[in-house]
Amino acid sequence: MSVLSRTRAAKVMGGIALVGASALVLAGCAGNTSTPEGSDAPEGESSGFEFPVDCNEAEPASYTPELNSTSEGPATDLEYTIGTALPVTGNLAFLGPPEIAGTEFAAAEVNEANKGVTINLVQGDSGDTDNKAYETEIPRLLGEGATAIIGAASSGTSLQFIDQVIAANAIQFSPANTSAAFTGYEDNGLYWRTAPSDTLQGEVLGNLIAGDGAETLGMIVLNDSYGTGLACFTKTAFEAAGGEVVAASLYNTGDTNFSAQVEDVLAADPDAIALITFEEVKTIIPELISAEVPAESLYFVDGNLANFGDEFEAGTLEGAKGTYPAVDPDSIAAFREDLNAFVVESGDAELADFTYAPESYDAVILLALAALEAGSAEGPDVAAHLQQVSGGSGEGTKCTTFAECADIINAGDVADYDGVSGPVTFNEVGDPTEASIGVFQYNAENTYDFLNVG
């Protein structure tokens, strides 16, 4: 059990779980064999199921970097090379288009503003831990002068090259990494993210499943830092709400057959099944449906929540629910329209999904503002200013666009950027201290809608 450095209070309002900074004690999820009320297991006996992950290892480590800037700003004519290592290929490739579009849209707005920073955006591919595209892409991006790299989307993939980026004194900034492993990572202050830790999503997901009436839960889980961490935090919340996790089956990146995992979970006959996976879910779903598992007992997460449409027969997923870090879609309708207009004008097809597009956009804006304030594009200099431009320190003036914030900085004052993805407000280890977890439900067209539960 550990007490996290910042607190998190979560509540579901209008389909969005709003997560702020407040203290929460998380019970360790390994070895909990308590029997929920109504269970068939005799009091004092466990079901015999042993969770396949040591959840103590999922808890964030304690590490606070020292950040120092040797430069003086604001910048007047600074060129800032930012690379991206987002998923063009691999098991999160479906997230690539909105994330890449978000970075390009933000860079275009920064350059059009002409406020002292010009971004040279170099796109790259993270791939995944199976195809290992990052092994050639990260050296290429660093070799082209990138002092910040946006990506990867997958936590497990980011962990494969984070040390390489840090060693180059460059910033790694992810719009989608949610593993708690990054909170205490010894990164010299060079790792940042606009996506909240899975300690938050796990809390929301576990409570959502319990609140829907499930007493027992099974899980199919990707065996990496993202999958096992989110599984642990979901388990903690579900059990705290009186439920019992009765099955959890792991698989590895690159696996293509999931029959054993499906059979393992179904053998425990759980009331609900959490699918903590990436794109592999498209292979898992048909097996569950053919076994007559009702869609309303299935729960998706940010790694696989997608608009599947006619990839499955109409009605296949109707009633299934899912969570991912997101603001109310209605509140960013204008951003979505502007982003799609930008994408079409650039010659690409309209986006079908917008998952992590706001976080990707905000990553570029925040990097640009920090570089402007620092008067430097060097990784340590920019990192030393990221918390302040986000409003995490400095008591700055609120602003919501790059141009507005840049005017404040150029006037010699402190800007506090509130982004499209939320207020952001970084703490001292580069995590956002304010975030929202959206709750969504699939309709008969196998696409998901914001769920109004409040």
Order of alpha helices (4+ residues) and beta strands (2+ residues): beta-beta-beta-beta-beta-alpha-beta-alpha-beta-alpha-beta-beta-alpha-beta-alpha-beta-alpha-beta-alpha-beta-beta-alpha-alpha-alpha-beta-alpha-beta-beta-beta
